[in-house]
């Protein structure tokens, strides 16, 4: 009888230990999920050093009706606020943004150099998407991916500015 009581006591002890283990595991998962939400802070994103080229007034006028570029600007604003939730969303929406960005380039801004910058932006976009979706990405790598994406956006702006500035220069060739 003592042996039977000892075995039941041992089983109860082991069952309680497993229950505690399950609770600890769920708590650990919740902590990991919470840490993923707060992986980067606005202050950390703001501290990233890169040349940020904005659009000049002529380029702003040229892209005012480019809806997909407006979506990209909204995404950039979110990223600068350390909100990377866009990259945790639907892959089809992300793919549509890049596809539409390429397909709807306004005629007055379109050139091979702009298309090349959008392709570079696409590469950095998908790199950042991967870094966000992989839960164990080190913070340093995630911040580097954010930096590269923001640089690619800035370079696209610079290229559009340069294209329109060059077109605005009316250099007359004299017959000498």
Secondary structure, DSSP 8 states (H G I E B T S, - for coil): -HHHHHHHHHHHHHHHHHHHHHHHHHHHHHHHHHHHHTSS-HHHHHT---------HHHHHHHTT-HHHHHHHHHHHHHHTT--GGGGS-HHHHHHHHHHHHHT--TTT--HHHHHHHHHHHHHHHHHHHHHHSTT--HHHHHHHHHHHHHHHHHHHHHHHHHHHHHH--------
